[in-house]
Amino acid sequence: MSQSTTNNTRITILERFRGPPTSGHGGYVSGRFAAFADLTTDDSAEVTLRSPIPLDQSMSVLFDDDNPRNYQIQDRDTLIAEVRAARLSLEVPDPPDWAQTRAAESRSAALMPNINPLLPGQQGFHPICFCCGPEHPEGLHIFVAPVDRQVSAIWETKTEWGDDAGKLPQALLWTALDCPGQYAFLAEGIRTGLLGRMTAKVLTTPRAGSSLQVTAWTIAIEGKKHLAGSALFDDQQTLLAYATTLWIGRQPLRL
């Protein structure tokens, strides 16, 4: 790969956009990294995470001179992520009933106390995660729960999250499509490791302040690799975006 940094493109992930306590949220950073991709209308962006994402630290975007649709994110000499244009083919199941989804939220593993043995005395599987952490004061607070062979949640977005056109930023859509995939496996009694790759396609960008439905389901397990699908719908249950998330590794589960 012949790399170029002639445009001196850099990116910083702020501390509030964390997933693990000391690393960037996989979905959020993937959405931010994907923003540099030169995509056609048929393309999706595929982001492969190679190292923990540093917070509050400037990183380089290194483009491939031989293929400008491919690039890397680096922190000094450490490869953080690889990004490329891809075609995502995904069969998205119909979303569960909206009212049943609302009623199920209280059963979400994201709200259970002491569910994570690594974090005793805290609420939720990832208490301060930007997406699913109930203890994150600025988080999205997406609490999926099992409904009709999937996991699902109603996501109440805020108008202040909107861009200049009043739309939700793409990085927030990627965020919402991330954690639910892990909870889909958790609903089957499997605690996966960290996000390794995410591929997403946004069909329609919703307005900030709208009520949205997020769903996820398991697809396959191959060795240490756990593949899930996720989707985003509006309040009429029209498909807005979808993704696959690949989780690496498996950890002991104690519920």
Secondary structure, DSSP 4 states (H G I P E B T S, - for coil): --EE-TT--EEE--GGGBSSTTSB-HHHHHHHHHTT----TT-EEEEEE-SPPPSS-EEEEEEESS-TT-EEEEETTEEEEEEEEE-----PPPPPPHHHHHHHGGG-GGG-BT-STTSTT-BSSSTT-TTT-TT-TTS-----EEETTEEEEEEE--GGG--TTSBPPHHHHHHHTTHHHHHHHHTTT-EEEEEEEEEEEES-PPBTT-EEEEEEEEEEEETTEEEEEEEEE-TT--EEEEEEEEEEEEE----
